[in-house]
Structure formats: structure tokens, C-alpha cells
Amino acid sequence: MSELFANGRIVDFILLAMLLEGALLLWWHRRTGRGLPADVIVTTLLAGGFLLLALRAALTGADWPWISLWLSAGLLAHLADLWRRLR
């Protein structure tokens, strides 16, 4: 179990689960018209996904520019999500 964290594979599994969640939520919304609209789903999952990529970079010993790149992308996705919700 500790190897999953040491090599960052745990993040890969979480990202896969998020991808499946997003696909199911999009499918549900298109099928029923209920639930969150696509832009909310995508921006929310992108923000979390970028933070997870920053975690994966940190767990695997990536250089700080890669970690800051993913954190910055997460911030931009989060701001896009906030802008979308507040407009």
C-alpha cells in the first residue's frame, strides 16, 4: 500500500475515479436534463484534477516548476468555476 503513495499510483486511481464520475454525471444530465450542467461538472473536476496532479508530482519527487504548474492550472480552473457560478 505504501508503494501506491510512493510512486504516485494512488493519484492515478483517484483521477480515474474522477473521470468515471464526470462521465456518469454528464451522461445523467444529458439523459434526464437533471443534475449539474456540463460546464459546472468540467470546471469542478478540472480544478480537483489539477490539484491531484500537483500531489502526484510532489509524491514522485518532481521539480518545483512542475508542482507549481499544476497548482497554477488548478487555480485557473477554480477561478473559472467561481466565475461561472457567480455570473
C-alpha positions as CSV (number, residue, x, y, z in Angstrom):
1,M,0.0,0.0,0.0
2,S,2.8,2.4,0.8
3,E,4.2,1.9,-2.7
4,L,1.0,3.2,-4.2
5,F,1.7,6.5,-2.4
6,A,5.5,6.5,-3.1
7,N,5.2,6.1,-6.8
8,G,2.0,8.3,-7.1
9,R,-0.2,5.5,-8.5
10,I,-2.8,6.2,-5.8
11,V,-3.4,9.6,-7.6
12,D,-3.8,7.7,-10.9
13,F,-6.6,5.6,-9.4
14,I,-8.3,8.7,-7.9
15,L,-8.1,10.5,-11.3
16,L,-9.6,7.5,-13.0
17,A,-12.5,7.5,-10.5
18,M,-13.0,11.2,-11.1
19,L,-13.1,10.7,-14.8
20,L,-15.7,8.0,-14.4
21,E,-17.7,10.2,-12.1
22,G,-17.6,13.1,-14.6
23,A,-18.7,10.8,-17.4
24,L,-21.6,9.4,-15.3
25,L,-22.7,12.9,-14.3
26,L,-22.6,14.2,-17.9
27,W,-24.5,11.1,-19.1
28,W,-27.1,11.6,-16.4
29,H,-27.6,15.2,-17.2
30,R,-27.9,14.6,-20.9
31,R,-30.3,11.7,-20.4
32,T,-32.6,13.3,-17.8
33,G,-31.9,17.0,-18.0
34,R,-31.4,17.0,-14.3
35,G,-28.2,17.4,-12.3
36,L,-25.4,19.8,-12.9
37,P,-24.8,21.3,-16.3
38,A,-21.7,20.2,-18.2
39,D,-19.6,23.4,-17.6
40,V,-20.0,23.1,-13.8
41,I,-19.0,19.4,-13.9
42,V,-16.0,20.0,-16.1
43,T,-14.6,23.1,-14.2
44,T,-15.1,21.5,-10.8
45,L,-13.4,18.2,-11.8
46,L,-10.6,20.1,-13.6
47,A,-9.8,22.1,-10.5
48,G,-9.6,19.0,-8.4
49,G,-7.8,17.0,-11.1
50,F,-5.0,19.6,-11.4
51,L,-4.6,19.6,-7.6
52,L,-4.2,15.8,-7.7
53,L,-1.6,16.1,-10.5
54,A,0.3,18.6,-8.3
55,L,0.1,16.0,-5.5
56,R,1.3,13.3,-7.8
57,A,4.2,15.5,-8.9
58,A,5.2,16.1,-5.3
59,L,4.9,12.4,-4.3
60,T,7.2,11.4,-7.2
61,G,9.8,14.0,-6.5
62,A,9.2,16.2,-9.5
63,D,11.0,19.6,-9.6
64,W,9.1,22.5,-8.2
65,P,8.2,24.1,-11.5
66,W,6.0,21.1,-12.4
67,I,4.3,21.2,-9.0
68,S,3.7,25.0,-9.4
69,L,2.5,24.5,-12.9
70,W,-0.3,22.0,-11.8
71,L,-1.1,24.3,-8.8
72,S,-1.5,27.3,-11.1
73,A,-3.7,25.3,-13.5
74,G,-5.8,24.3,-10.5
75,L,-6.2,27.9,-9.5
76,L,-7.2,28.9,-13.0
77,A,-9.8,26.1,-13.2
78,H,-11.1,27.1,-9.7
79,L,-11.4,30.7,-10.8
80,A,-13.2,29.7,-13.9
81,D,-15.6,27.6,-11.8
82,L,-16.2,30.5,-9.5
83,W,-16.7,32.9,-12.3
84,R,-19.2,30.5,-13.9
85,R,-21.2,30.1,-10.7
86,L,-21.2,33.8,-9.8
87,R,-22.2,35.3,-13.2
